[in-house]
Amino acid sequence: MTRTATGAVDIARLQRRTVGTLVSTQALGGVGVTLGFATLALLAEDISGSASLAGLAQTTQVLGSAVAAYLLARVMGARGRRTGLALGYALGATGAALCVVAGVVGSFVLLLLASALVGATIAANNQSRYAATDLAAPERRARALAVVVWATTIGAVAGPNLAGAAGDLARAWSVPPLAGPFLVGAVGMALAGVVVLLGLRPDPLLTARALADAERVRPVEPDQVASTSWGRVGAVLRERPAVLWAVAGMSLAHAVMIAVMGMTPLHMHHGGATLQVIGIVISVHVLGMYALSPLVGWAADRWGRPAVLGGGALVMLAALVVSGTSPSGASGQITVGLFLLGLGWSGATVAASTLLTEESPLEARTDVQGAADLAMGLTAAAAGGLAGVVIGTLGYAALNAAAGVLAVGVGLAAVQAHRRRAGMVPTRRAR
């Protein structure tokens, strides 16, 4: 454990090292996930021979991520962040390698299994944001979380640019070109796991628990020790209603983003937009999601988590009005709408993630975080599935209107979270 000359734990130095390690793993894991995401549906269609089955692979990946989020959180609760995150990256690398095998042998069933395993890396990347808060000072907690979220931008930008080189590499190794990105992706995920194992020492969560025990902060409650993981989550939700509303706000915001973002390429394609233009719009959307997250984190530390959660809801509503009234095809209007959609998602996710973390007792924190990401993933999977039905029957404008109802729910969750907070309001230290 990092100590000063007097033997005291140097928390500030350890926190900087933790965040630096998490930023590196987030970038490496993000490259791996983005590379695979860009070609997963195409590979699924190539293997299955059916465009209608192609979406199953991405659905399986989302569900795999949701389940893995909860399971990895259980591992972290027992053995620390380092072990849980490394396991997630190892499972993801295995899944990416199996995607290559599925492409070579032409097995759609194997591809679905492999996609679910790749979801474990998505879960690990998502859980990394929580690890950044374990040793963060209360008044800087949202900013620490947001910096790790921001690192996803690196993978989102670098990943697609490596797709062509990955295809060339696949051809050189007599592997189907569409499976090539998974070759490079597996390497990125494996490297992320190695960086976690080497760099996340001492473990931030275990250190935080040791410090809490030493200082007798938040003593372990008997019912928390004796209950199951779900029992601890249920107890926190009953005793700290703000956590429930934070999970609700985060899940609904993610559902809005997945539903609209996933169907926007189809709306643009029907209007004659080229794949290149569609790719640019989605890239702008991803920038909205991640690039400004440090600013969002600062705002959450400055004005409070519920306020930024509510602000995210308002930005998402504005985004849905702009995108929902846009013409099909390419337009500046839909580009602006998708950027605002990503920015609203960022505000809601950073604020809600920070709120549920600091409102949860340390002994039950990983259980709550895992359950929250599980709920977020399942809600997004359901929204993504229903979005296709809505746009196929009622159109893109109706989809945005329906998503607007969910965005209103995010705003209501922010109001309730503000009313029900347990009192852990961040304080600013004098500079």
Buried (B, 14 or more C-beta within 10 A) or exposed (E): EBEEEEEEBBBEEBBBBBBEBBBBBBBBBBBBBBBBBBBBBBBBBBBBEEEEBBBBBBBBBBBBBBBBBBBBBBBBBEBBBBBBBBBBBBBBBBBBBBBBBBBBEEBBEBBBBBBBBBBBBBBBBBBBBBBBBBBBBBBBBBBBBBBBBBBBBBBBBBBBEBBEEBBEBBEEEEBBBBBBBBBBBBBBBBBBBBBBBEBBBBBBBBBBBBBBEEEEEEEBBEEBEEBEBEBBBBBBBEBBBBBBBBBBBBBBBBBBBBBBBBBBBBBBBEBEBEEEBBBBBBBBBBBBBBBBBBBBBBBBBBEBBBBBBBBBBBBBBBBBBBBBEBEBBBBEEBBBBBBBBBBBBBBBBBBBBBBBBBBBBBBBBBBBBBBBBBBBBBBBBBBBBBBBEBBEEEBBBEBBBBBBEBBBBBBBBBBBBBEBBBEBEBEEEEE
